[in-house]
């Protein structure tokens, strides 16, 4: 198992924690120098905060722990392709690299719907690796929606968080 596959495991653990809270199961971890410096999952329902996507939760915690807003040297691992809000936050945080699991054709901003992270018009571009442990990441989402809606797990309304 490669590094990206290995670091996706704690993100999957976070996604499962989110599901246990009734949150859309998206999990994320921020890694720097071989160490997890922040981890989290969706908290929109729990917190009543529309911006509490897993990625935002983790970017905020990582910046707090590093004592700076620039996330130099960090890689963000997330189980679902980020939405435009989260992709924008990654650009603003100067995140060097993103690794995601499942693609989000309805709201993905790392190539599926739009590609904000690779757009040359922004002052920063994020290196993106997608599809890492895609099947497992997708299965966590599908199981959640299947149980929640009582039908074959579709990613409806799964807008990256």
N, C-alpha and C positions, 0 to 999 in steps of 0.2 A: 504494500500500500504506500502510495506516494505522500508527500507532505500535505498537499491540498486535500486529499481524501482523508488523511488523519485529522486535520484541523476541522473538517466538516462535521466530525463526530460530536464534539461539544456543541456545535450549532444545532445539530439534530436533537441533542438532549434538551436544549433550550426550547426548541419547537414543541417537543413533547410536554414540557412544563406549561407552555402557553395553552396547549390543548386541554390540559388538566384544569386550567382556570376558565375554560370556555372561550378563550381567545383564539383567533385564527392562528394556527400553529406555524409561526415563522420565528426562527431563532437565529441569533448572530453571535459571533465572537470576534474580538479585535486582537490580533496577534502582532507582537513586536519582539524581535530578537529571540524567537523560539518560546515566547511566554504569552499566555493569555492575559491581557491587561484589562479587558472588559468583556462581559458577557451579558446577554439579555434576550428578551423575547417580547412579542407584542403585548402591549398593556392598554390598548385603546378602551376596551370595555371596562377593565378594572379601574382605570384612572379617569375615564370620561374625557380623555385628551385625544383629539383627532390626530395629533402629531406623534403619538406614542407608538410608532412602528418600531420593530426590533432594531432596525438600523440606527434610527435616531437615538433610541435609548442607549445603545452601545457607543455611538459616536460621542454623545454627551459625557458618558462615564469615562471613556478613554481620554478625552480632553481634560476632564477633571483630574484624573490620575496622573497624566503627563504634565499638568500645570500649564498647558498651552493649547491653543485651538488648532494649530497645525499638527496633523497626525503623521509627521515624517517617519518613514521606516515601518509603517504599519500595513497590515493586510487585513481586510474585513472579509470574514466568511459568513455568508448568509444563505439560508435554505431556499429562498425564493428570489428571483430577479427583482431588483429594487424598482419602486415606482418613481415618477418624476420628482416628487418631494425629496425622497431619500437620495436619489442620484444627485440632485442639486446640493444637498448637504455634504455629500462626499466631495464634490468639486470644491465647495467653499472651505472644507476642512483640509484640502490639498492631500487627500488620501492617495497614496501611490498605487494601490492595487486592491481590486475586488475579486473575490471568488464566490460564485453563487451556484446553487443546485438546480432547482426546477425553473424553467422558463415561465414567464407570465405574458401570454399573448394579448391579454386585455389591458394590461397596465405597465408592462415591463419597459423600463427606460435604459436598458443596457443592450439594446439591439432588437428586442422582439416587437415592440410597438414603435418606439423611437430609440435613438442612440444618443442620449445626452452626454454620456461619459466619454464618447469618442469624438464629439463635435469640436472641430478645430476653431470654432468661433469663441469658445470659452478660453479663459486664461490658464486653465489646467485641464489635463486629460487624465483619466484613471485607466490604468491597464486592467483589462477584464478577462477573466477566465470563467466561462459558463459551462453548465452541464455537469459539474462535479457531484457525483453521487445523486444524479438527477432522479433516478428511479426511486430511491429511498426518500428523498425530499418530497417528491410528488405523492408518494404513497401516504406520507403523514398527512398531507393536505387532503387527499382524497378520502381517507378514512374519517377525518374530522367532518368534512361536508356530507359524507354518506350518512354518518350517525346523526348529524344535525338536521339534515333535510330528508332523510329517509329515502334517498335515491342514489343512483350511481354517482360517485363523487366527481362532480365537475368543479372547476375553479371559478364559478360565478361569484362575483363580488369579492374576489380574493385580492384586490388591488394592492399587492405587496404589503399587506399588513392587515 
